[in-house]
Amino acid sequence: MKMRVVVLMGGWSAEREVSLVTGNAVADALMDRGYEVTRIDADRNVPRLLASIDPRPDVVFNALHGRFGEDGCIQGVLDILGLPYTHSGVLASALAMHKPTAKRLFAEVGIPCPDGEVVGLSEVLDGAVMAPPYVIKPVNEGSTVGVHIIRDGEVLSDLDHEDWSYRDEVLVERYIPGRELSVAVIGDKALGVIEIRPLSGFYDYEAKYSDGKARHMMPAPVVPEVYQEALRLALLAHRTLGCRGVSRADLRYDDTEGEPGCLYMLEVNTQPGMTPLSLVPEIAAHSGVGFADLVSLMVENAQCDA
């Protein structure tokens, strides 16, 4: 009998459009592999969502991004229903999504992170929360949503409470110069390191999801000891948070004084994108794992914590 898979996508977070692209790419690949697939655009109407999951599938592929989808909320609903689902469970998802908590856990196991603190939005608007350059970001968003780099002589005068919809808490971190690296972890193995070079500005939401905005260099052109250290840190972060399935670690590599430089963990994404421009499928392909193989592997290893 065909395995029945429900693909949850869309949602109402700031990453809705990316989630739709991810979900449809995953659904197409699974259908090509012979799975019976149902696509569901999740919304805030939980009774309707639960009804749409009936009849009961064998596995739920969670293609939701952002809040509700990757912060432990939908994972808790699926646990209650007793449905196996892809990616990490409730605790790991919640820990990874809340950046200040993840940073504290990383510090406990020796994973270097940029210096930073959580401050109130009013302090950010007043300026001088940290010597520039520094980065401000929401405490619980992904895909670089809401991230701003404050450089010398700049103020955040155009940001106010109406523009900022991510709560009154703001994570402020020291800006790390250098290069953008990402590592894909599948199961209990770090697959490879990729470098992303934006053609202008920094690796923001537009650069991540617009073709021609950034160059991907796979494998990352760094010295061997740095490459291996990036793999080690990504796997350690995956294990520290209790992740399972696929995760992606994002790091900054400060080589401004030459190589080998210093690596800093920015965050771990427990539900990385699976779009045509996404990093995890590209890293996996370089390791000999095609897109259809990757999503099939994720379905076959789905779990439920109930």
C-alpha positions as CSV (number, residue, x, y, z in Angstrom):
1,M,0.0,0.0,0.0
2,K,1.1,3.6,-0.7
3,M,2.3,5.6,2.3
4,R,-0.1,8.5,2.9
5,V,1.7,11.8,3.6
6,V,0.1,15.1,4.5
7,V,2.3,18.1,3.6
8,L,1.6,21.1,5.9
9,M,2.6,24.4,4.3
10,G,1.8,28.1,4.1
11,G,0.6,29.2,7.6
12,W,0.4,32.8,8.6
13,S,4.0,33.6,9.7
14,A,6.3,36.1,8.0
15,E,7.7,33.2,6.0
16,R,4.4,32.0,4.5
17,E,5.4,32.4,0.9
18,V,8.6,30.5,1.3
19,S,6.7,27.8,3.1
20,L,4.4,27.4,0.1
21,V,7.3,27.0,-2.2
22,T,8.9,24.4,0.1
23,G,5.7,22.5,0.6
24,N,4.9,22.3,-3.1
25,A,8.4,21.2,-4.0
26,V,8.3,18.5,-1.3
27,A,4.8,17.3,-2.4
28,D,5.8,17.1,-6.0
29,A,9.0,15.0,-5.2
30,L,7.0,12.7,-2.9
31,M,4.3,12.1,-5.5
32,D,7.0,11.3,-8.1
33,R,8.3,8.7,-5.6
34,G,4.9,7.0,-5.4
35,Y,3.6,8.4,-2.1
36,E,0.0,9.4,-1.7
37,V,0.2,13.1,-0.9
38,T,-2.3,15.6,0.4
39,R,-1.3,19.3,0.5
40,I,-2.8,21.4,3.3
41,D,-2.4,25.2,3.6
42,A,-2.6,25.6,7.4
43,D,-4.3,28.5,9.0
44,R,-5.3,29.7,12.4
45,N,-8.6,27.7,12.4
46,V,-7.4,24.7,14.3
47,P,-10.6,22.7,14.1
48,R,-10.6,23.1,10.3
49,L,-6.9,22.1,10.3
50,L,-7.6,19.0,12.3
51,A,-10.6,18.1,10.1
52,S,-8.4,18.5,7.0
53,I,-5.9,15.9,8.3
54,D,-8.7,13.3,8.3
55,P,-8.4,10.6,7.1
56,R,-5.4,9.9,9.2
57,P,-2.1,10.0,7.3
58,D,0.9,7.8,8.0
59,V,3.2,10.8,8.2
60,V,3.0,14.6,8.3
61,F,5.7,16.4,6.4
62,N,6.0,19.7,8.3
63,A,6.9,22.3,5.6
64,L,5.8,25.3,7.7
65,H,8.4,28.0,8.5
66,G,8.4,30.6,11.2
67,R,6.3,31.0,14.2
68,F,3.7,28.3,14.9
69,G,5.3,26.0,12.3
70,E,8.8,25.5,13.7
71,D,8.7,26.8,17.3
72,G,7.1,23.7,18.9
73,C,3.4,24.7,18.5
74,I,2.4,22.5,15.5
75,Q,4.7,19.8,16.8
76,G,2.7,19.7,20.0
77,V,-0.6,19.4,18.1
78,L,0.8,16.5,16.1
79,D,2.1,14.8,19.3
80,I,-1.4,15.1,20.7
81,L,-2.8,13.5,17.6
82,G,-0.2,10.8,17.7
83,L,1.0,11.5,14.2
84,P,4.6,10.9,13.1
85,Y,6.1,14.1,11.6
86,T,9.3,15.3,10.1
87,H,12.0,17.4,11.7
88,S,12.5,18.1,15.4
89,G,10.1,17.7,18.2
90,V,8.5,20.2,20.5
91,L,11.5,21.0,22.8
92,A,14.2,21.2,20.2
93,S,12.0,23.3,18.0
94,A,11.2,25.7,20.8
95,L,14.8,26.0,22.0
96,A,16.2,26.6,18.5
97,M,13.6,29.2,17.6
98,H,14.2,31.3,20.7
99,K,17.6,32.6,19.9
100,P,18.7,33.9,23.4
101,T,17.9,30.5,24.9
102,A,19.8,28.7,22.2
103,K,22.8,30.9,22.7
104,R,22.9,30.1,26.4
105,L,22.8,26.4,25.6
106,F,25.5,26.8,23.0
107,A,27.7,28.7,25.5
108,E,27.4,25.7,28.0
109,V,29.0,23.3,25.5
110,G,31.7,25.8,24.2
111,I,30.1,26.8,20.9
112,P,31.2,30.4,20.2
113,C,28.4,33.0,19.6
114,P,28.5,36.7,19.0
115,D,28.3,38.8,22.2
116,G,24.8,40.1,22.7
117,E,21.9,40.7,25.0
118,V,18.1,41.1,24.9
119,V,17.0,44.6,25.4
120,G,13.7,46.5,25.1
121,L,12.6,48.1,21.8
122,S,12.6,51.5,23.4
123,E,16.3,51.1,24.2
124,V,17.0,50.2,20.6
125,L,15.1,53.3,19.3
126,D,17.1,55.5,21.7
127,G,20.3,54.2,20.2
128,A,23.7,53.4,21.7
129,V,22.7,50.0,23.1
130,M,26.1,48.7,21.9
131,A,29.1,50.2,20.1
132,P,28.4,49.9,16.3
133,P,28.5,48.0,14.2
134,Y,25.9,45.7,15.8
135,V,22.9,43.6,14.6
136,I,19.3,43.7,15.9
137,K,16.9,40.9,15.4
138,P,13.7,39.5,16.7
139,V,14.2,36.8,19.4
140,N,12.1,34.2,17.6
141,E,12.0,34.7,13.8
142,G,13.8,33.0,11.0
143,S,14.9,33.7,7.4
144,T,16.6,37.0,8.5
145,V,13.1,38.5,9.0
146,G,13.4,41.7,11.0
147,V,17.2,41.8,11.0
148,H,19.0,45.2,10.8
149,I,22.7,46.0,10.8
150,I,23.5,49.2,12.5
151,R,26.8,50.7,11.4
152,D,28.9,53.7,12.4
153,G,26.9,56.9,12.1
154,E,23.6,55.1,11.6
155,V,20.5,55.2,13.7
156,L,17.3,53.2,13.6
157,S,15.2,56.3,13.2
158,D,12.8,54.7,10.7
159,L,11.8,51.9,13.1
160,D,9.0,52.4,15.5
161,H,6.4,50.2,17.3
162,E,4.2,50.2,14.3
163,D,6.9,48.8,12.1
164,W,8.2,46.3,14.6
165,S,5.7,43.4,15.0
166,Y,8.0,41.0,16.8
167,R,7.3,41.9,20.4
168,D,9.1,44.5,22.5
169,E,12.1,42.3,23.1
170,V,15.1,42.7,20.7
171,L,18.2,40.7,20.5
172,V,21.2,42.9,20.0
173,E,24.5,41.2,18.9
174,R,28.0,42.4,18.0
175,Y,28.4,42.4,14.2
176,I,30.8,39.7,13.0
177,P,32.7,40.7,9.9
178,G,33.8,38.1,7.3
179,R,31.9,35.4,5.5
180,E,28.5,33.6,5.7
181,L,28.7,29.8,6.1
182,S,26.0,27.2,6.5
183,V,26.2,23.5,7.4
184,A,23.5,20.8,6.8
185,V,23.0,18.1,9.4
186,I,21.0,15.0,8.5
187,G,20.4,12.5,11.2
188,D,23.7,12.3,13.1
189,K,26.0,13.5,10.4
190,A,27.1,16.9,9.2
191,L,27.1,16.7,5.4
192,G,29.0,19.7,4.2
193,V,29.7,23.5,4.5
194,I,28.5,26.0,1.9
195,E,29.5,29.7,1.6
196,I,27.0,32.3,0.6
197,R,28.2,35.6,-0.9
198,P,25.5,38.2,-1.4
199,L,26.1,40.3,-4.5
200,S,25.1,43.4,-2.5
201,G,24.3,44.2,1.2
202,F,24.0,41.2,3.5
203,Y,22.3,37.8,3.3
204,D,18.8,39.0,4.0
205,Y,15.4,37.6,3.2
206,E,15.5,38.9,-0.4
207,A,19.0,37.5,-1.0
208,K,17.9,34.1,0.3
209,Y,14.8,33.7,-1.8
210,S,15.5,35.7,-5.0
211,D,17.5,34.2,-7.8
212,G,20.6,36.1,-8.7
213,K,21.0,37.9,-5.4
214,A,23.8,35.7,-4.0
215,R,26.5,33.2,-5.0
216,H,26.6,29.8,-3.4
217,M,30.0,28.2,-3.1
218,M,29.9,24.5,-2.4
219,P,32.1,23.3,-0.8
220,A,33.0,26.5,1.1
221,P,36.5,27.7,0.1
222,V,38.0,27.8,3.5
223,V,41.1,26.1,4.9
224,P,40.5,22.4,5.9
225,E,40.7,22.9,9.6
226,V,38.0,25.6,9.5
227,Y,35.8,23.4,7.3
228,Q,36.1,20.5,9.8
229,E,35.4,22.8,12.7
230,A,32.3,24.2,11.1
231,L,31.1,20.6,10.6
232,R,31.9,19.8,14.3
233,L,30.1,22.9,15.6
234,A,27.0,22.3,13.6
235,L,26.7,18.7,14.7
236,L,27.3,19.7,18.3
237,A,24.6,22.4,18.1
238,H,22.2,19.9,16.6
239,R,22.8,17.4,19.4
240,T,22.8,20.1,22.1
241,L,19.3,21.3,21.2
242,G,18.1,17.7,20.8
243,C,17.3,18.1,17.1
244,R,16.4,15.2,14.8
245,G,16.1,14.7,11.1
246,V,17.4,17.7,9.2
247,S,18.8,20.9,10.6
248,R,20.9,23.8,9.2
249,A,23.5,25.7,11.2
250,D,24.3,29.3,10.1
251,L,27.7,30.7,11.1
252,R,29.8,33.7,10.5
253,Y,33.5,33.2,9.7
254,D,35.7,36.2,10.6
255,D,38.8,35.8,8.5
256,T,39.5,39.5,8.3
257,E,43.0,39.0,9.8
258,G,43.7,35.9,7.6
259,E,43.1,32.2,7.8
260,P,42.4,30.4,10.0
261,G,39.9,32.8,11.4
262,C,37.2,32.5,14.0
263,L,33.8,30.8,13.6
264,Y,30.6,32.1,15.4
265,M,27.3,30.3,15.6
266,L,24.4,32.5,14.7
267,E,21.5,30.0,14.9
268,V,20.2,26.5,14.1
269,N,17.2,26.2,11.8
270,T,15.3,23.1,12.6
271,Q,13.1,23.3,9.5
272,P,15.4,24.7,6.7
273,G,13.9,25.7,3.4
274,M,13.5,23.2,0.6
275,T,13.1,25.7,-2.2
276,P,15.1,25.7,-5.5
277,L,17.4,28.2,-3.9
278,S,17.7,26.5,-0.5
279,L,21.0,25.5,1.0
280,V,20.3,22.1,2.5
281,P,19.2,20.4,-0.8
282,E,22.3,21.9,-2.5
283,I,24.6,20.6,0.2
284,A,22.9,17.2,0.1
285,A,23.2,17.0,-3.7
286,H,26.9,17.6,-3.4
287,S,27.1,14.6,-1.1
288,G,25.2,12.5,-3.6
289,V,21.7,12.8,-2.0
290,G,19.2,14.1,-4.6
291,F,16.2,16.1,-3.6
292,A,13.7,13.3,-3.9
293,D,16.0,11.0,-1.9
294,L,16.3,13.7,0.7
295,V,12.6,14.2,1.3
296,S,11.9,10.5,1.1
297,L,14.5,10.0,3.8
298,M,12.8,12.6,6.0
299,V,9.5,10.9,5.6
300,E,10.8,7.4,6.3
301,N,12.5,8.8,9.5
302,A,9.5,10.8,10.8
303,Q,8.7,10.4,14.5
304,C,6.1,11.2,17.1
305,D,6.9,12.0,20.7
306,A,3.5,11.1,22.1
